[in-house]
Amino acid sequence: MRVVAMIMAGGEGTRLSVLSEKRAKPSVPFAGKYRIIDFTLSNCVNSNIFDVAVLTQYRPHSLNDHIGIGKPWDLDRNRGGVRLLQPYQGRDDQSWYSGTADAILQNINYIREQRADLVLILSGDHIYKMDYRDLIATHLAKNADLTVAVMHVSLEETDRFGIMTVNDSDQVVEFSEKPKARDKGTLASMGIYVFDAKRLVERLRETSSQYPNLDFGKHVIPTMIANDNVYAHPFSGYWVDVGTVQSYWETSMELLDPDCTLDLFDAEWRIHTRSEERPPAKFGPQSKVEGSMICNGCVVRGTVEHSVLSPGVYVSPGAVVRDSIVMTDTWIGPGAVLDRVIVDKDVVIGANVQLGVGTENVPNRLQPDKLTTGISIVGKGAHIPAGISIGRNVVIPSDCDEDRFNGDVASGESI
């Protein structure tokens, strides 16, 4: 039984604001040393699946550099291994991916070349640990054409997911894509599918003539429910879609809880990543660290409370980092205070900067749908001048230099 995994990793991730301004959402750093896609890649190899294709599109350079030939995941193989598949302009029928199913359709030749019996389709932008062998076992036991991993979500969240209705044998009898009415139950599709390879190719070809923006949730799955054997595979473990600023921040903060069910220290299910060789973290005589995650190469001479520091972060004497996420090689000046902020890589924060101040919770003026809960974001490579005060729900774009600041920045504003 030959299983091929295809990871959808071309998402722009616009709801992550400036965090995905220069990279695809799956390559956004997470939990200090990892990237989001590391969890899906690690799930594949931990499930003994070594034929893996990663479908990229939006700003793929960071993702391509991170994955490389797949060595950290033991995917640098002569047979199988990892393959990066990008859309291209062809003479006749090739173009940019216009939907999730269209991306697979444009790579049908890969499925044929691998002589796949089953195709496992995964999202590259979810945080979870799953043994895909259990999903495949359900698929084979049910003699299914398609099996969908599902889990219960809160009633308030059902409009964010595809909601499944199943019978007593877990056969899917109805599918509602992001229903506005909350009357379809709470059993949500996780965007994790295993298809019979021949039936998948069949249905993609049939439905592509009807829908130019071919999508699994909108087109392929409803068609298969009506015509094929489609089953649900219940999952009860940890799973989060970190697709918004709030969910990204909340999930990062959950990792600091001793009772967090996402165990990054599980030797039986390691999360692999590509990382640089760096010296151990170093703590100065006046440093104070509480309930935080500090990666290698960090130098802490100030205070870090309930925060995540990626490799190479420097915290100067007198600086305070609280309830924040600070990414690789950021420099935080003396006396600076960061409160409830997300700071991307290679940022310079000047001395005595107050970043994330005030109690007012004014939504961001330019991104009111993304920043409403008091979290401020600093884009990659920004330089913040010394001594200024920056409020809440503020966006500082990537590569923003000191000349663009005209004094303090009020809550809800963008530079």
C-alpha positions, -999 to 999 in steps of 0.1 A, spaced: 0 0 0 18 32 -12 7 64 6 17 98 -8 13 129 14 6 162 -3 9 193 20 -9 225 10 16 252 19 9 280 -5 -14 301 17 -9 338 20 -22 339 56 -35 375 53 -51 373 88 -16 371 103 -10 407 93 27 416 88 39 381 101 31 368 66 41 399 48 73 384 36 67 346 39 40 320 34 19 312 65 34 277 70 69 292 73 59 316 101 81 309 132 64 292 161 74 280 196 107 296 194 128 273 171 101 258 149 81 268 118 44 260 116 49 235 88 73 215 110 44 199 128 28 185 96 62 173 82 71 157 115 37 140 117 44 124 83 77 109 91 66 99 126 38 80 108 63 63 85 52 83 55 82 93 35 67 102 1 59 139 7 51 167 -17 48 203 -5 27 225 -27 39 262 -25 28 294 -41 28 326 -21 63 339 -13 78 304 -12 115 314 -7 115 312 31 97 279 30 120 265 3 151 275 23 137 260 54 127 226 39 157 223 15 162 187 7 144 176 38 173 163 58 160 173 93 129 152 87 149 123 72 133 131 38 165 134 19 160 101 1 169 86 -32 135 69 -33 106 90 -20 116 119 2 103 155 -1 94 173 -33 86 210 -36 59 216 -62 53 251 -74 28 264 -99 41 275 -133 28 291 -164 25 266 -192 16 269 -229 -18 253 -225 -33 244 -191 -10 254 -163 -14 285 -142 -14 297 -106 -33 275 -82 -69 288 -80 -82 266 -52 -71 238 -29 -83 210 -52 -70 228 -83 -35 227 -67 -38 189 -65 -53 187 -100 -23 205 -115 0 179 -98 -18 147 -108 13 136 -127 31 135 -94 5 111 -80 9 89 -110 47 89 -109 46 78 -73 21 50 -82 1 60 -52 -27 38 -38 -38 64 -12 -33 102 -12 -31 119 21 -39 156 18 -28 179 46 -26 215 56 8 230 63 -4 257 87 -19 238 116 -3 230 150 -10 194 161 4 159 165 -14 130 148 -5 95 138 -18 93 102 -17 55 104 -48 56 125 -66 77 99 -55 53 71 -66 23 91 -101 38 94 -101 45 57 -92 9 48 -116 -7 74 -145 13 60 -135 6 24 -139 43 19 -132 65 -11 -126 95 11 -120 97 49 -120 131 66 -104 137 100 -129 156 122 -131 170 157 -157 188 178 -153 226 180 -173 251 201 -206 262 186 -194 298 183 -166 286 160 -186 265 135 -188 293 109 -150 290 105 -150 253 95 -167 228 72 -192 210 94 -200 173 89 -231 154 97 -226 117 101 -247 86 107 -242 59 133 -214 43 114 -196 76 109 -205 78 72 -208 115 62 -243 123 50 -241 161 48 -214 187 46 -218 225 52 -190 248 43 -186 275 70 -224 276 78 -237 310 91 -265 293 109 -254 273 139 -277 243 134 -254 218 117 -237 205 148 -201 210 159 -182 182 141 -156 201 120 -134 190 92 -97 195 101 -87 198 65 -70 164 67 -81 139 40 -71 105 28 -84 96 -7 -84 65 -28 -59 77 -55 -79 66 -85 -112 80 -72 -95 113 -63 -82 117 -99 -116 108 -113 -135 133 -92 -110 161 -98 -113 157 -135 -151 156 -134 -156 186 -112 -128 208 -127 -149 213 -159 -177 228 -137 -157 249 -113 -127 270 -124 -117 276 -88 -118 240 -77 -119 236 -39 -122 205 -17 -147 220 8 -169 238 -18 -169 213 -47 -151 180 -44 -163 168 -9 -200 176 -15 -198 157 -49 -182 127 -33 -207 126 -4 -235 124 -30 -217 97 -51 -191 78 -31 -183 63 3 -172 92 26 -164 86 62 -153 107 92 -124 98 114 -128 113 149 -97 130 165 -96 141 201 -60 153 205 -45 188 204 -52 207 171 -51 245 164 -54 265 133 -31 295 141 -46 315 113 -53 347 132 -31 370 153 -52 362 183 -50 324 179 -12 326 171 -6 345 203 -29 324 224 -15 291 212 21 304 219 11 314 254 -5 280 260 28 264 254 41 280 286 13 263 307 28 232 324 -5 214 317 -4 221 279 -14 190 261 10 198 231 41 181 245 72 194 226 94 172 249 78 139 239 107 117 228 83 93 212 69 119 188 96 145 181 90 177 162 119 181 138 131 213 123 160 229 105 180 250 130 213 267 132 241 258 155 240 284 183 256 287 217 235 279 248 213 306 262 231 330 286 217 348 316 233 379 332 236 385 369 206 408 370 184 388 348 150 374 359 130 348 339 96 334 349 74 309 330 91 315 296 106 296 267 141 307 259 159 293 229 196 288 222 218 318 214 197 342 236 213 366 260 191 378 288 203 406 310 169 420 319 135 405 328 114 380 308 80 370 320 56 345 304 72 350 269 87 330 240 121 341 228 135 326 195 172 320 190 196 349 192 173 374 210 192 399 232 175 415 262 194 444 276 198 453 313 166 469 327 145 457 297 112 439 305 95 414 281 60 403 293 34 381 276 52 385 243 66 365 214 100 377 202 116 361 171 151 354 160 180 379 164 159 408 178 178 433 199 159 449 228 175 480 242 182 490 279 150 500 298 126 490 270 93 474 280 74 450 258 39 440 269 16 417 249 34 421 216 46 399 187 80 410 173 93 394 141 130 386 132 159 410 131 141 439 148 159 466 168 140 481 197 157 512 210 165 521 247 135 530 269 109 522 242 75 514 257 59 489 233 23 478 240 12 504 266 -22 517 277 -54 502 287 -76 514 258 -84 487 233 -91 506 201 -91 483 170 -64 489 145 -76 516 121 -63 499 89 -67 463 100 -98 463 123 -106 427 115 -71 415 126 -61 435 156 -88 440 182 -75 424 215 -46 447 224 -18 428 207 7 450 188 29 436 160 63 446 147 73 434 112 106 418 102 137 440 102 120 471 117 140 496 138 121 515 166 139 546 178 147 551 214 124 566 240 91 565 221 58 550 234 37 527 212 1 517 222 -20 486 217 -33 471 184 -5 489 166 11 476 134 47 484 125 55 471 90 85 451 79 118 471 73 103 502 89 132 525 97 135 551 125 128 580 101 92 569 97 84 575 133 71 610 143 71 605 180 47 583 200 23 560 183 -13 559 197 -33 527 201 -50 515 170 -26 532 146 -2 519 120 32 533 109 
